Amino acid sequence: MAASGNGRVGGSDLPVTNAFKIPESVLVVIHTPDLEVLLLERADQRGFWQSVTGSRAAPDEPLAATCAREVAEETGLARSPAEFDDWNHLNRYAIYPHWRHRYAPGVAENTEHVYGLQVRMKFEPQLAAGEHTAFRWLLWREAADACFSWTNAQAILALPQRLAVQL
């Protein structure tokens, strides 16, 4: 939609803004070699545990750069985009109704790209204030069971195969 000369969208009272989230995101499963997985509790939904997630900052932001930015923002861990393992897996799902206000009007579906990040050992993340309230490291099966999101649980359940680990 084109902006009118008054800085409004289509002559309406809606301001021109880039405040809407892009409905394309990353899911980053952070794990140790022995399959302990980092989970974060959402601040806006207590009891909702998840891996690091986040939307692209711009439509042309490389997905690995989105991973690096989100991991740094949510955990304080700085990693190069090259360190993220692209699992070449996409999930498409309906955005929960209580989060749709974050997206442009009419957007109801998100595309999620799954990535992994192996760390040598567990670390204590520096949680983003207002985004997460707690963290925990769990073995992969327990972590999958703790996730509120089916896509997150599915990704964690695939972790042993991704690492070719015999359990």
N, C-alpha and C positions, 0 to 999 in steps of 0.2 A: 504494500500500500504506500502510495507516495505521500510525503509530508507536504502540507500546504505552507504558504508563506508565513503563517502565524506560528510556525513551530508545532503545529498540531497534526495528528494523523487524519488525512482525508477530510479536513475541515471540522472534525469532531473535537470534543474537549479532551481527548486522550493525548497526553504529551508524547512526543517522539522520544523513545527511550530504548536502550538495549538491556533493560532490566530483566527481560524474560530469559529463562534458562533455555539452552539449546537442547532439544530432545534427543541427544546423542551423548552417551556417557561411557565411562570405563568402570569396570569392577576389577579391583586389584587384590588378589589373594596373596597376602604376605605370610610366608611360612619358613620354617627352619628345615634343614636337611632331614631331620627325624620327624617331619610332618606335624609339628606344632604350628597352629594357625593363630594369627592375631585377629581378635574381634573387638569392635568398638561399639559402645552402647550409644544410640542416638539421643541427643538432648531433647528433641521435640517429640519423641515417642519412647518413653522409658520402657525397658524390657525388650526393645528392638535391637538385636545384636547383628552386626554386619561387618564385612570387610570394608576396606577403603573404596569409596565410590565418588564419582563426580562427573559433572558435565563438561564438555568442551567449553573453553572460554570464548572461542571464536570458531566459526564454521571451518576455517582452514587450519586450526591448531592441530598439529600431528598428534595422533592418539597416544603415542609413547610420551610426548611432552605433557599431555593431560595427566597421564599416570604420575609422572615425576612431580608435577605441580600439586596434584591432590594428595599424594603421599607426604610431601613436605608440609602442606597446609594442615593435614589431619593428624600427623604423627611427629612432625619435626625431623623426620629422616630425609636427608638430602641424598638423592640418587640420580645418576645420569639416565636420560631416556633410553640409552642403549642397554641398560641393565634389566629392563622389563621384558619378560617373555610373553610374546603375543601368542595366545592359545588358538588364534584363528577360529574363534567361536563367537557367534552373535546370538543375543537373546532379544526378542521383541516382546514387549508386554505393555499392558494397559497401566498408565500412571494412576496410582491411588488417588481417588477423588479429593482427599484432603490435601494433596500436594499439587493439584492441577493449577491452582492460582499462580504458581511459580512460572508457568509456561504461557505462551501466547494463547489468546482465545482460540478455542477449537482444537488445540493440541491435546491428545488423549493417549498417545502411545510414545514409548521411548525405545531407542535401539541402544543396547548395551554391548560393549566389546570386552571380552574377558582377557585379563592379563595375570601373570604371576610375578612375584618378586621373592626370590630366595635370599634370606639373610643367614649369616653363619650361626647366630645365636639369638635367643630372645633378647629384647631390649625393652626399656620402659619408654613408651611414646610420650611426647609432649602433646597432649590433646588440645585441639582447637576449641577455645572457649565458645560456648553457645552451640557447638556442633555435636560434641560428644562428651559424655559425663564419666565414662569408665572404660577400662580395657581389660582384656584377659587373653591369655594364651591357652588354647585347648588342643588336645590331640584331634586330628582331622575329623574323625567320626563324631566326636562330641561337639566340635565346632559346627559341623554341618547341621546337627540336631538343634543347635542353639540359634541358628539364623532364622530371621523372620521371612526372608526372601527366598523363594524357591530357586531363583537363578543363582543366588549365592550358595545355597546348600548344594545344588547340582555341581557347581564349579569346584567346591571343596571336595565333594565325593569323587571327582575326577582326578584329584591331585596325585594319588599313588600311581595311577596309570601314566600321568604326565611325567612323573619322575622315574617311571619303570622300577618302582620299588615293590619287592615281593613281601607281602604281609602275611 
